[in-house]
Amino acid sequence: MNTLWTERDLAIVETLTTRIRMMTLEQLVRVWWPKANNNGASKRRLRKLTEAGMIEQRIVNVSCHQTPDEPRFHWLPGGVPPNADDIVGRRADSPASVSMHVVNATKLAANLFGSTVYDLPELHRRRHETALAFVYTHFAATRPRDAERWNLTSDADVSADAWLVDSEQRPQLAIKLVSAMTPEHIVKAHERFASTSIPYELW
């Protein structure tokens, strides 16, 4: 990328290739134009990135949970396990699909950042990825230092939707969505994380 790109442009592309697979226009604006009175500036910059082949924009139908403003459960090594039935019982019903303006990175962008994350997620994954982007957006607004450590991949042997990593990419905290999990899934996830003593948050 040449010197015409702003730090914000680079941050958007890096995020879409290393932290989040897909974001809505509303989410992007909340993270990178939080004080904007309209979407004019954001649309112009995103159009520039689109024309350069860095991102793709489209309108898709997505059914997505609005995630809570804090984790449903936060576990530290030595702590008590989650009450899986209670967590699932407090989960909101699945909303109807709505049209959303979404943005994702291209293969060219992924190559520039040494990533394999690009293209629009498959149809059955879009609800999940948009919900995960809600959590990342919340981190960016309320936990910016943690948002900078957010990564989609880790060398850990347990499954998570995202990780907070240290400077050497070692996992420090696992992020897991519960929107499609059963109580049994939550129990098994806890057992996997506990077996490696990795702290985690359920959202």
LOGUNU-469421 format. One record per residue: x, y, z of N, C-alpha, C in turn. Coordinates in nm, 3 decimals, padded with zeros to 5 digits. Layout:
N
<<X,Y,Z>,<X,Y,Z>,<X,Y,Z>>;
...
//
This chain:
203
<<00.085,-00.118,00.000>,<00.000,00.000,00.000>,<00.089,00.124,00.000>>;
<<00.048,00.231,-00.068>,<00.136,00.346,-00.080>,<00.107,00.448,00.029>>;
<<00.180,00.558,00.024>,<00.174,00.657,00.130>,<00.044,00.736,00.130>>;
<<-00.043,00.717,00.032>,<-00.170,00.787,00.030>,<-00.267,00.729,00.132>>;
<<-00.240,00.609,00.182>,<-00.331,00.549,00.277>,<-00.309,00.609,00.416>>;
<<-00.418,00.634,00.485>,<-00.410,00.687,00.621>,<-00.391,00.573,00.720>>;
<<-00.355,00.608,00.843>,<-00.344,00.507,00.948>,<-00.477,00.437,00.970>>;
<<-00.585,00.512,00.957>,<-00.717,00.452,00.974>,<-00.746,00.353,00.863>>;
<<-00.708,00.385,00.739>,<-00.726,00.290,00.629>,<-00.654,00.159,00.659>>;
<<-00.529,00.171,00.701>,<-00.449,00.052,00.731>,<-00.510,-00.026,00.846>>;
<<-00.560,00.045,00.948>,<-00.619,-00.023,01.063>,<-00.744,-00.100,01.023>>;
<<-00.825,-00.043,00.934>,<-00.946,-00.112,00.888>,<-00.910,-00.240,00.816>>;
<<-00.814,-00.232,00.724>,<-00.775,-00.351,00.647>,<-00.710,-00.455,00.738>>;
<<-00.626,-00.410,00.829>,<-00.563,-00.505,00.921>,<-00.669,-00.576,01.006>>;
<<-00.768,-00.502,01.053>,<-00.872,-00.562,01.135>,<-00.950,-00.666,01.056>>;
<<-00.982,-00.638,00.931>,<-01.061,-00.730,00.850>,<-00.980,-00.849,00.799>>;
<<-00.850,-00.849,00.821>,<-00.768,-00.963,00.780>,<-00.709,-01.040,00.897>>;
<<-00.718,-00.984,01.018>,<-00.658,-01.053,01.133>,<-00.750,-01.064,01.254>>;
<<-00.854,-00.977,01.263>,<-00.934,-00.974,01.384>,<-01.081,-01.014,01.361>>;
<<-01.139,-00.966,01.252>,<-01.281,-00.990,01.226>,<-01.299,-01.020,01.077>>;
<<-01.379,-01.121,01.046>,<-01.395,-01.159,00.905>,<-01.494,-01.070,00.830>>;
<<-01.586,-01.011,00.902>,<-01.689,-00.930,00.838>,<-01.743,-00.831,00.939>>;
<<-01.765,-00.706,00.897>,<-01.825,-00.604,00.982>,<-01.933,-00.531,00.905>>;
<<-02.032,-00.482,00.977>,<-02.132,-00.399,00.912>,<-02.078,-00.257,00.901>>;
<<-02.139,-00.180,00.813>,<-02.099,-00.040,00.800>,<-02.119,00.032,00.932>>;
<<-02.228,00.003,01.002>,<-02.253,00.067,01.131>,<-02.142,00.037,01.231>>;
<<-02.095,-00.087,01.233>,<-01.987,-00.123,01.324>,<-01.858,-00.051,01.288>>;
<<-01.827,-00.046,01.160>,<-01.706,00.025,01.117>,<-01.710,00.172,01.157>>;
<<-01.824,00.234,01.139>,<-01.837,00.375,01.175>,<-01.820,00.393,01.325>>;
<<-01.876,00.305,01.406>,<-01.864,00.316,01.552>,<-01.718,00.306,01.596>>;
<<-01.639,00.224,01.528>,<-01.500,00.205,01.568>,<-01.411,00.318,01.517>>;
<<-01.424,00.354,01.389>,<-01.327,00.446,01.328>,<-01.377,00.587,01.301>>;
<<-01.508,00.608,01.311>,<-01.564,00.744,01.298>,<-01.665,00.767,01.411>>;
<<-01.626,00.750,01.536>,<-01.723,00.755,01.646>,<-01.789,00.891,01.665>>;
<<-01.725,00.998,01.618>,<-01.781,01.131,01.639>,<-01.843,01.189,01.512>>;
<<-01.853,01.108,01.409>,<-01.907,01.157,01.282>,<-02.058,01.181,01.293>>;
<<-02.105,01.290,01.233>,<-02.248,01.321,01.233>,<-02.322,01.252,01.120>>;
<<-02.248,01.206,01.020>,<-02.310,01.131,00.909>,<-02.206,01.035,00.856>>;
<<-02.247,00.953,00.759>,<-02.158,00.849,00.706>,<-02.080,00.894,00.583>>;
<<-02.085,01.023,00.550>,<-02.020,01.069,00.427>,<-01.871,01.040,00.424>>;
<<-01.800,01.076,00.530>,<-01.655,01.055,00.533>,<-01.620,00.907,00.530>>;
<<-01.693,00.826,00.606>,<-01.664,00.683,00.608>,<-01.689,00.620,00.472>>;
<<-01.797,00.658,00.407>,<-01.828,00.599,00.276>,<-01.723,00.636,00.173>>;
<<-01.669,00.759,00.181>,<-01.566,00.799,00.085>,<-01.438,00.718,00.106>>;
<<-01.397,00.699,00.231>,<-01.275,00.622,00.256>,<-01.295,00.475,00.221>>;
<<-01.411,00.421,00.252>,<-01.436,00.281,00.219>,<-01.445,00.262,00.067>>;
<<-01.498,00.361,-00.003>,<-01.502,00.351,-00.148>,<-01.362,00.350,-00.205>>;
<<-01.272,00.429,-00.145>,<-01.133,00.432,-00.191>,<-01.067,00.295,-00.171>>;
<<-01.091,00.233,-00.056>,<-01.036,00.101,-00.029>,<-01.098,-00.005,-00.120>>;
<<-01.224,00.013,-00.152>,<-01.291,-00.081,-00.243>,<-01.232,-00.070,-00.383>>;
<<-01.216,00.052,-00.431>,<-01.160,00.075,-00.565>,<-01.017,00.023,-00.575>>;
<<-00.945,00.024,-00.463>,<-00.807,-00.025,-00.462>,<-00.800,-00.177,-00.449>>;
<<-00.914,-00.242,-00.435>,<-00.916,-00.388,-00.425>,<-00.882,-00.442,-00.287>>;
<<-00.891,-00.355,-00.185>,<-00.858,-00.399,-00.049>,<-00.977,-00.459,00.024>>;
<<-01.096,-00.407,-00.002>,<-01.217,-00.455,00.064>,<-01.328,-00.474,-00.037>>;
<<-01.430,-00.546,00.005>,<-01.553,-00.562,-00.073>,<-01.670,-00.517,00.013>>;
<<-01.769,-00.456,-00.053>,<-01.889,-00.412,00.017>,<-02.011,-00.470,-00.054>>;
<<-02.110,-00.508,00.025>,<-02.233,-00.559,-00.034>,<-02.346,-00.554,00.069>>;
<<-02.467,-00.575,00.023>,<-02.584,-00.583,00.108>,<-02.624,-00.730,00.120>>;
<<-02.633,-00.779,00.244>,<-02.671,-00.918,00.267>,<-02.778,-00.923,00.375>>;
<<-02.854,-01.032,00.377>,<-02.951,-01.055,00.482>,<-02.886,-01.136,00.594>>;
<<-02.892,-01.086,00.716>,<-02.829,-01.152,00.829>,<-02.925,-01.151,00.948>>;
<<-02.936,-01.265,01.015>,<-03.005,-01.273,01.143>,<-02.900,-01.272,01.251>>;
<<-02.901,-01.171,01.335>,<-02.789,-01.153,01.428>,<-02.836,-01.108,01.565>>;
<<-02.783,-01.173,01.668>,<-02.808,-01.129,01.804>,<-02.727,-01.003,01.834>>;
<<-02.790,-00.909,01.903>,<-02.715,-00.796,01.959>,<-02.652,-00.846,02.088>>;
<<-02.523,-00.851,02.094>,<-02.456,-00.908,02.211>,<-02.467,-00.814,02.330>>;
<<-02.457,-00.867,02.452>,<-02.467,-00.782,02.572>,<-02.347,-00.689,02.585>>;
<<-02.357,-00.595,02.678>,<-02.250,-00.498,02.699>,<-02.140,-00.549,02.790>>;
<<-02.153,-00.670,02.841>,<-02.050,-00.730,02.923>,<-02.059,-00.881,02.906>>;
<<-01.954,-00.954,02.937>,<-01.957,-01.100,02.919>,<-02.068,-01.162,03.003>>;
<<-02.127,-01.267,02.951>,<-02.223,-01.344,03.030>,<-02.153,-01.422,03.140>>;
<<-02.025,-01.453,03.116>,<-01.947,-01.527,03.215>,<-01.800,-01.504,03.188>>;
<<-01.722,-01.485,03.296>,<-01.577,-01.465,03.285>,<-01.512,-01.564,03.379>>;
<<-01.426,-01.650,03.324>,<-01.362,-01.754,03.404>,<-01.212,-01.731,03.412>>;
<<-01.157,-01.748,03.533>,<-01.013,-01.746,03.557>,<-00.971,-01.881,03.614>>;
<<-00.850,-01.926,03.587>,<-00.804,-02.054,03.643>,<-00.829,-02.061,03.794>>;
<<-00.888,-02.173,03.837>,<-00.921,-02.191,03.977>,<-01.061,-02.147,04.012>>;
<<-01.130,-02.080,03.920>,<-01.265,-02.032,03.946>,<-01.370,-02.141,03.927>>;
<<-01.492,-02.110,03.966>,<-01.601,-02.206,03.952>,<-01.644,-02.213,03.805>>;
<<-01.694,-02.327,03.759>,<-01.741,-02.338,03.621>,<-01.870,-02.260,03.600>>;
<<-01.906,-02.234,03.475>,<-02.028,-02.157,03.447>,<-02.154,-02.239,03.474>>;
<<-02.262,-02.171,03.505>,<-02.394,-02.233,03.514>,<-02.451,-02.232,03.374>>;
<<-02.431,-02.340,03.301>,<-02.464,-02.345,03.159>,<-02.613,-02.326,03.134>>;
<<-02.698,-02.387,03.217>,<-02.843,-02.374,03.197>,<-02.887,-02.229,03.215>>;
<<-02.831,-02.161,03.313>,<-02.867,-02.022,03.338>,<-02.824,-01.933,03.223>>;
<<-02.705,-01.956,03.171>,<-02.654,-01.875,03.059>,<-02.742,-01.891,02.936>>;
<<-02.778,-02.014,02.904>,<-02.864,-02.038,02.787>,<-03.003,-01.983,02.812>>;
<<-03.052,-01.994,02.934>,<-03.186,-01.944,02.966>,<-03.198,-01.794,02.953>>;
<<-03.090,-01.720,02.972>,<-03.091,-01.573,02.963>,<-03.063,-01.524,02.822>>;
<<-03.042,-01.616,02.730>,<-03.010,-01.577,02.592>,<-03.136,-01.530,02.520>>;
<<-03.122,-01.425,02.440>,<-03.237,-01.372,02.367>,<-03.273,-01.462,02.249>>;
<<-03.401,-01.457,02.210>,<-03.444,-01.532,02.092>,<-03.377,-01.478,01.967>>;
<<-03.365,-01.564,01.867>,<-03.301,-01.524,01.742>,<-03.389,-01.425,01.667>>;
<<-03.336,-01.308,01.629>,<-03.416,-01.210,01.555>,<-03.433,-01.250,01.409>>;
<<-03.526,-01.183,01.343>,<-03.547,-01.207,01.201>,<-03.430,-01.152,01.120>>;
<<-03.411,-01.204,00.999>,<-03.306,-01.155,00.912>,<-03.337,-01.013,00.866>>;
<<-03.235,-00.931,00.858>,<-03.250,-00.795,00.807>,<-03.137,-00.768,00.708>>;
<<-03.158,-00.671,00.620>,<-03.055,-00.634,00.523>,<-02.950,-00.548,00.591>>;
<<-02.824,-00.584,00.570>,<-02.713,-00.510,00.630>,<-02.607,-00.480,00.524>>;
<<-02.549,-00.362,00.535>,<-02.435,-00.323,00.453>,<-02.311,-00.378,00.522>>;
<<-02.245,-00.475,00.461>,<-02.131,-00.540,00.526>,<-02.004,-00.520,00.444>>;
<<-01.891,-00.534,00.513>,<-01.759,-00.513,00.453>,<-01.669,-00.629,00.491>>;
<<-01.591,-00.677,00.395>,<-01.492,-00.782,00.423>,<-01.366,-00.754,00.342>>;
<<-01.257,-00.816,00.381>,<-01.129,-00.798,00.312>,<-01.121,-00.887,00.189>>;
<<-01.032,-00.849,00.098>,<-01.006,-00.929,-00.021>,<-00.881,-01.015,-00.003>>;
<<-00.859,-01.104,-00.096>,<-00.738,-01.187,-00.091>,<-00.613,-01.101,-00.102>>;
<<-00.619,-00.995,-00.184>,<-00.505,-00.905,-00.197>,<-00.470,-00.844,-00.062>>;
<<-00.570,-00.798,00.012>,<-00.547,-00.739,00.143>,<-00.488,-00.842,00.239>>;
<<-00.544,-00.963,00.237>,<-00.494,-01.068,00.325>,<-00.347,-01.099,00.296>>;
<<-00.312,-01.103,00.169>,<-00.173,-01.129,00.132>,<-00.079,-01.021,00.185>>;
<<-00.125,-00.896,00.182>,<-00.042,-00.786,00.230>,<-00.015,-00.795,00.380>>;
<<-00.110,-00.854,00.453>,<-00.094,-00.864,00.597>,<-00.059,-01.006,00.642>>;
<<-00.019,-01.091,00.548>,<00.022,-01.226,00.582>,<-00.088,-01.308,00.646>>;
<<-00.210,-01.289,00.599>,<-00.327,-01.354,00.659>,<-00.396,-01.446,00.559>>;
<<-00.480,-01.534,00.611>,<-00.565,-01.619,00.525>,<-00.712,-01.581,00.542>>;
<<-00.738,-01.468,00.608>,<-00.876,-01.424,00.632>,<-00.917,-01.325,00.523>>;
<<-01.012,-01.365,00.440>,<-01.064,-01.278,00.335>,<-01.193,-01.338,00.280>>;
<<-01.262,-01.262,00.197>,<-01.389,-01.299,00.136>,<-01.502,-01.298,00.238>>;
<<-01.624,-01.291,00.185>,<-01.743,-01.295,00.269>,<-01.759,-01.435,00.327>>;
<<-01.785,-01.446,00.458>,<-01.804,-01.580,00.516>,<-01.920,-01.653,00.449>>;
<<-01.918,-01.784,00.457>,<-02.027,-01.863,00.402>,<-02.158,-01.826,00.469>>;
<<-02.268,-01.851,00.400>,<-02.400,-01.807,00.445>,<-02.429,-01.849,00.589>>;
<<-02.400,-01.974,00.623>,<-02.434,-02.023,00.757>,<-02.345,-01.964,00.866>>;
<<-02.238,-01.893,00.828>,<-02.146,-01.833,00.926>,<-02.170,-01.684,00.946>>;
<<-02.253,-01.622,00.866>,<-02.262,-01.475,00.868>,<-02.326,-01.423,00.996>>;
<<-02.427,-01.491,01.045>,<-02.489,-01.448,01.171>,<-02.385,-01.450,01.284>>;
<<-02.308,-01.558,01.288>,<-02.206,-01.572,01.392>,<-02.099,-01.464,01.379>>;
<<-02.051,-01.440,01.258>,<-01.942,-01.344,01.239>,<-01.988,-01.201,01.269>>;
<<-02.113,-01.170,01.236>,<-02.163,-01.036,01.267>,<-02.178,-01.017,01.417>>;
<<-02.222,-01.123,01.487>,<-02.232,-01.116,01.634>,<-02.093,-01.098,01.696>>;
<<-01.994,-01.169,01.642>,<-01.858,-01.154,01.693>,<-01.807,-01.013,01.670>>;
<<-01.844,-00.955,01.557>,<-01.804,-00.816,01.528>,<-01.867,-00.719,01.626>>;
<<-01.989,-00.748,01.674>,<-02.050,-00.665,01.778>,<-01.962,-00.664,01.903>>;
<<-01.911,-00.782,01.941>,<-01.825,-00.790,02.059>,<-01.697,-00.711,02.036>>;
<<-01.635,-00.729,01.918>,<-01.512,-00.655,01.889>,<-01.538,-00.504,01.892>>;
<<-01.651,-00.461,01.837>,<-01.686,-00.319,01.838>,<-01.698,-00.267,01.980>>;
<<-01.757,-00.347,02.067>,<-01.768,-00.310,02.208>,<-01.630,-00.298,02.272>>;
<<-01.541,-00.393,02.241>,<-01.404,-00.386,02.293>,<-01.336,-00.258,02.247>>;
<<-01.350,-00.227,02.119>,<-01.283,-00.108,02.065>,<-01.329,00.019,02.136>>;
<<-01.455,00.022,02.178>,<-01.509,00.141,02.244>,<-01.477,00.146,02.393>>;
<<-01.474,00.029,02.459>,<-01.463,00.027,02.605>,<-01.334,-00.037,02.657>>;
<<-01.272,-00.120,02.575>,<-01.148,-00.188,02.615>,<-01.048,-00.180,02.500>>;
<<-01.007,-00.059,02.460>,<-00.926,-00.043,02.339>,<-00.794,-00.118,02.342>>;
<<-00.731,-00.128,02.458>,<-00.605,-00.202,02.465>,<-00.627,-00.350,02.437>>;
<<-00.738,-00.403,02.487>,<-00.770,-00.543,02.458>,<-00.806,-00.561,02.311>>;
<<-00.873,-00.462,02.252>,<-00.908,-00.471,02.110>,<-00.782,-00.481,02.025>>;
<<-00.675,-00.413,02.065>,<-00.549,-00.419,01.991>,<-00.485,-00.557,02.000>>;
<<-00.519,-00.633,02.102>,<-00.463,-00.767,02.121>,<-00.552,-00.876,02.061>>;
<<-00.664,-00.837,02.006>,<-00.764,-00.932,01.952>,<-00.709,-00.999,01.827>>;
<<-00.724,-01.130,01.818>,<-00.674,-01.205,01.702>,<-00.766,-01.323,01.677>>;
<<-00.783,-01.358,01.550>,<-00.868,-01.471,01.516>,<-00.800,-01.605,01.532>>;
<<-00.668,-01.607,01.538>,<-00.596,-01.734,01.542>,<-00.505,-01.740,01.663>>;
<<-00.472,-01.863,01.702>,<-00.383,-01.885,01.815>,<-00.322,-02.023,01.802>>;
<<-00.210,-02.042,01.869>,<-00.146,-02.174,01.871>,<-00.208,-02.266,01.975>>;
<<-00.304,-02.215,02.052>,<-00.368,-02.298,02.154>,<-00.445,-02.413,02.089>>;
<<-00.457,-02.522,02.163>,<-00.522,-02.641,02.110>,<-00.671,-02.646,02.140>>;
<<-00.730,-02.539,02.189>,<-00.872,-02.538,02.220>,<-00.942,-02.438,02.128>>;
<<-01.070,-02.462,02.107>,<-01.146,-02.381,02.012>,<-01.199,-02.254,02.078>>;
<<-01.179,-02.142,02.011>,<-01.237,-02.015,02.055>,<-01.275,-01.937,01.930>>;
<<-01.363,-01.840,01.947>,<-01.401,-01.757,01.833>,<-01.298,-01.648,01.808>>;
<<-01.229,-01.606,01.912>,<-01.120,-01.508,01.900>,<-01.035,-01.518,02.025>>;
<<-00.917,-01.457,02.017>,<-00.823,-01.461,02.129>,<-00.769,-01.322,02.157>>;
<<-00.738,-01.296,02.281>,<-00.651,-01.184,02.313>,<-00.513,-01.244,02.333>>;
<<-00.414,-01.193,02.261>,<-00.281,-01.252,02.262>,<-00.179,-01.150,02.312>>;
<<-00.063,-01.200,02.354>,<00.044,-01.109,02.395>,<00.130,-01.074,02.275>>;
<<00.242,-01.005,02.300>,<00.327,-00.958,02.191>,<00.389,-01.071,02.110>>;
<<00.393,-01.191,02.167>,<00.447,-01.307,02.097>,<00.337,-01.400,02.047>>;
<<00.215,-01.346,02.040>,<00.099,-01.418,01.989>,<00.057,-01.537,02.076>>;
<<00.095,-01.534,02.201>,<00.052,-01.640,02.292>,<-00.084,-01.605,02.350>>;
<<-00.176,-01.702,02.358>,<-00.313,-01.672,02.404>,<-00.317,-01.634,02.551>>;
<<-00.386,-01.524,02.578>,<-00.402,-01.477,02.715>,<-00.548,-01.483,02.761>>;
<<-00.641,-01.475,02.667>,<-00.783,-01.480,02.699>,<-00.859,-01.528,02.576>>;
<<-00.950,-01.623,02.596>,<-01.033,-01.674,02.486>,<-01.168,-01.605,02.488>>;
<<-01.220,-01.577,02.369>,<-01.353,-01.518,02.352>,<-01.442,-01.622,02.285>>;
<<-01.558,-01.648,02.344>,<-01.648,-01.750,02.290>,<-01.792,-01.697,02.290>>;
<<-01.861,-01.708,02.177>,<-02.001,-01.669,02.168>,<-02.090,-01.785,02.211>>;
<<-02.200,-01.753,02.279>,<-02.290,-01.859,02.325>,<-02.422,-01.859,02.247>>;
<<-02.434,-01.777,02.144>,<-02.562,-01.761,02.076>,<-02.617,-01.890,02.018>>;
<<-02.531,-01.983,01.978>,<-02.577,-02.109,01.920>,<-02.536,-02.230,02.004>>;
<<-02.492,-02.207,02.128>,<-02.443,-02.316,02.211>,<-02.553,-02.373,02.301>>;
<<-02.552,-02.503,02.321>,<-02.638,-02.568,02.417>,<-02.566,-02.572,02.551>>;
<<-02.637,-02.604,02.661>,<-02.566,-02.619,02.789>,<-02.453,-02.721,02.782>>;
<<-02.474,-02.829,02.705>,<-02.369,-02.930,02.691>,<-02.247,-02.872,02.621>>;
<<-02.269,-02.788,02.521>,<-02.157,-02.725,02.451>,<-02.078,-02.636,02.546>>;
<<-02.147,-02.563,02.631>,<-02.080,-02.473,02.725>,<-01.996,-02.552,02.824>>;
<<-02.051,-02.662,02.875>,<-01.976,-02.746,02.968>,<-01.850,-02.800,02.903>>;
<<-01.861,-02.849,02.779>,<-01.744,-02.903,02.710>,<-01.642,-02.794,02.681>>;
<<-01.690,-02.675,02.645>,<-01.597,-02.565,02.620>,<-01.520,-02.530,02.747>>;
<<-01.592,-02.525,02.859>,<-01.525,-02.496,02.986>,<-01.417,-02.600,03.015>>;
<<-01.449,-02.726,02.994>,<-01.352,-02.832,03.021>,<-01.227,-02.817,02.935>>;
<<-01.244,-02.777,02.809>,<-01.129,-02.760,02.721>,<-01.041,-02.644,02.767>>;
<<-01.105,-02.530,02.797>,<-01.027,-02.415,02.842>,<-00.961,-02.442,02.977>>;
<<-01.035,-02.504,03.067>,<-00.980,-02.532,03.200>,<-00.862,-02.627,03.194>>;
<<-00.866,-02.719,03.098>,<-00.756,-02.816,03.087>,<-00.625,-02.750,03.049>>;
<<-00.632,-02.632,02.989>,<-00.510,-02.559,02.950>,<-00.489,-02.434,03.034>>;
<<-00.578,-02.414,03.134>,<-00.569,-02.297,03.224>,<-00.572,-02.165,03.150>>;
<<-00.647,-02.159,03.040>,<-00.662,-02.033,02.965>,<-00.788,-01.962,03.011>>;
<<-00.778,-01.840,03.063>,<-00.899,-01.764,03.098>,<-00.989,-01.745,02.976>>;
<<-01.118,-01.732,03.001>,<-01.208,-01.712,02.887>,<-01.329,-01.629,02.929>>;
<<-01.392,-01.571,02.826>,<-01.516,-01.498,02.844>,<-01.621,-01.556,02.751>>;
<<-01.741,-01.576,02.804>,<-01.856,-01.618,02.724>,<-01.943,-01.497,02.696>>;
<<-01.975,-01.473,02.570>,<-02.056,-01.358,02.530>,<-02.186,-01.405,02.465>>;
//
